[in-house]
Amino acid sequence: MSDHLPKYPAPQDGLLSPEMIADYRESGVLILRDFADVEACAALRQRALEMADAFDPASVSTVFSTRTDEHQADDYFAESGDKIRFFLESDAFDGSGQLRQAKEDCLNKMGHAMHDLDPAFDAFSRTPKLAQAVRSIGFQDPAIIQSMYIFKPPRIGGEVVCHQDSAYIYTEPESCVGFWFALEDATVENGCMYFIPGGHKSPLRKRNHRFADGRILDEILDETPYPMHLRLPAEAPAGTLVIFNGRTPHMSGPNTSSKSRHAYTLHVIDRACHYPEDNWLQRSDELPLRGFEA
Ligand SMILES: O=C(O)CCC(=O)C(=O)O
């Protein structure tokens, strides 16, 4: 079992060295510091705040919680694969039904197609540097299947429980890889990511299905518990990119600090692989999957 999270300064052009690729294959995670310019991170954060400003929480109040999975029962979530939608934190509202803090500090995330629908997100998601990194780890015909903007707000930012992304973004054979950007400094205090290095060599524990009647539910494939004692924090200054295999178990802590921890993730699949019709995330023919071409 790999016992550390490999960390390198990002290559200027995104081309990963043989050593980086070998480390990624061994641990299922690769941390690249200073991959994105801090200015670009700040601009994306600004754009997300503008979009959040236009969102009216009175119109929708879908909470995203990996503890209860209650969002899965909601059409607003189920139909968000090709849209831009906002999800609230479980603790967003106080006892009298009022938002507990400023609106952007009550949001859990925005998803799941900003990369195709918003020009600023499109540009951040499709840099030649990122395209090069994606190619370096072996994708033949990569496509960005989803984007998530994670607010992890101060004080009420919810924990993300340990999971493997291939459970939700399943292909045959498995091809999902996460590209997670710290837009603000992520620390243990404000709820950074944790990974179990080498955990991508262990079984896929679950598969999430969308059934014909619209229900979205998990199927347990393997009962092996995650070896939580092996998890390591991935503290990440703004601009860091973390690449992780769709099988790598990962999680993030709650944010009880006074600082937000904004992050942006892209999930990439290989179009050479079969994408089942019962994955929860589907898109209409009007918004075909795109790769990294500008
Ligand atoms: O940023 C987080 O807290 C969780 C992100 C995550 O689980 C993912 O990007 O797959």
The ligand as a Gaussian input file, in Angstrom:
#p B3LYP/6-31G(d) Opt

LIG

0 1
 O      -14.403000      19.315000      -2.249000
 C      -14.945000      18.476000      -1.527000
 O      -15.119000      18.674000      -0.340000
 C      -15.426000      17.149000      -2.079000
 C      -15.152000      16.988000      -3.524000
 C      -15.359000      15.621000      -4.053000
 O      -15.721000      14.688000      -3.375000
 C      -15.067000      15.411000      -5.475000
 O      -14.702000      16.382000      -6.144000
 O      -15.200000      14.256000      -5.945000

